[in-house]
Amino acid sequence: MYDVRGRWALVTGAARGIGSLAARFLAGQGCNLILHSRSLSHTAKMLSEIRAMGVSACDVEADLNDPDAVVRMLDQIDRLGIDVDIVLNNAGLQVAYRTDYFSTPVSDFETSFRVNTIAPAMICYHFLPKMIKKGTGRILNTTSGIALDVCQAGYSASKAALDKITIDLGSKVNGTDVLINLTDPGWCRTDLGGPHAPNAPETAIPGIVVGVFVDDRKSGRYLGAQEFAGMALEDAVKKAEASFDSPYPVIPS
């Protein structure tokens, strides 16, 4: 199992919901945290809580709808001299639910792609080469299981594009100790999922982070968190490694 003790993880959308649960879980395993939100005021309380858990932590801010803000955030992390081993691209935005879906405005797609596709891609492109150079690292990009729902076209299309980017990048590192995979919390009762979702946010643990701890050199997988609900971390890792394979063809040696 990948040892996160003393390593640094960047968690986007860490101020609330699934992101905050994932950050706290990683801290509980001895991982240092970079907490991202749109404003430092959103992570101030959590920053104190994480530090009280005995790990190092800092926070950064960026509106993921603004690519220039993403660049500034990445530059800030570099200036801090932090060697990021783990990235959880957790932050996401569901713009609207359009019952009159034939009138879906272009802005739904523009905003959705900037937040849900372009920002995480920029973060991947920034940190993945560094991970390749040092020979180790973990990236988890949060996707969605939404399917056949024309009322959320911008959101679902932006997540499908992120899936494609993740799987394509995974083909370049598969077989190495740099892993990039997809994670999906399932439909949970968060600000994004709404109050009528069937799953409590806590059910996404440990599945939402199991891709950090797998140590089998396989990338490009879809790791649905609800498949691991209620499991101990060690058992979840064993299940992920045994039951979830990379999508790439095996090339005979």
C-alpha angles and dihedrals in degrees: 000000000000110000111228097177110128093002124121123239128190112212117188118207089022098150098083148356121016092350093059091047091050092048093050091048092052091047088053088058091054098262121146115232141220104194117205128196137144091265133022088229088068094058100036096098094042092048089061091047093051093049089050087060089068101256132107118258143170135176135228133188134217137149100232089206087071115066091197089057090052090053091050091051092051091047089052092053090050091050090053087061092230116157103217113210099168133040125189108189091196103144116103142159132217103197102194146327106243113200086175088056095167086068094053105146122233088239090069089064095040095053094039093052094046093052103031102033115014098044095049090043090054090050091049092049090051100049105026096072089050090052091048091051093053093039100238142069146116130230124183119188115197114231134174135243092214110132137169092011112131091179092074099040098143093049097044094044092050091051091048089053090051089051090055093048091048095049093046092050090046091060088064096054102029110129093030133093089257106092127187117182143156125253129191122192093200124230103322134173097257132126087272097041096044132222096289097059113124098230131069112230090243090066088071089070125121094005096064090063102029089104089065092059102042111108105188101103094244122137137179096050129143107228109189108203095213089064087070101038113146095007127130112250094247092052092046091053092050091050093047092050094045101040108029116067133186115263094229124107115254111246112212113239 
